Amino acid sequence: MTEKLKVKIQIKGSSKEYTAEIDDKANFLEEIQLIIKENGIFEFSDDEGDFGIVGSAIASIEFVSTKDETKAGF
């Protein structure tokens, strides 16, 4: 079974942070880079509801392994 990866997305000018789980880091990076470039909306759902983040509002992205909690971000 493929290990899930948590993605923490921080919003510019705010302490707001969203967390989502992804299956494939490479596919996520392709998608999020296109969204940021075109100022699109990244949509996802979690236990708290459905969310949409405008690409231009993304300040940073942090990847956290759900297995061993190692972190790497940009």
C-alpha positions, -999 to 999 in steps of 0.1 A, spaced: 0 0 0 13 35 -9 22 57 20 1 89 23 18 122 25 5 152 44 7 186 28 5 217 49 -3 248 28 3 282 45 -16 313 33 2 346 26 -2 373 52 -20 350 76 -12 323 102 -39 301 85 -27 267 75 -45 239 56 -36 202 58 -44 177 31 -33 141 24 -19 132 -10 -9 100 -27 17 112 -51 41 141 -45 51 145 -81 15 147 -94 6 171 -66 36 194 -74 26 195 -111 -10 204 -102 -1 230 -76 25 247 -98 0 250 -126 -26 264 -101 -2 290 -88 10 300 -123 -26 304 -136 -40 317 -103 -64 288 -102 -81 272 -72 -67 241 -54 -97 222 -41 -96 194 -15 -117 179 13 -109 167 47 -128 157 79 -137 194 85 -152 200 50 -145 211 15 -119 238 8 -106 259 -21 -74 279 -20 -66 305 -46 -31 299 -61 -19 335 -55 -27 331 -18 -3 302 -12 28 313 8 45 279 13 39 242 11 53 217 36 54 179 30 51 157 61 54 119 60 25 103 79 48 73 86 77 89 104 68 126 106 98 138 86 94 172 70 105 189 38 90 221 24 94 249 0 
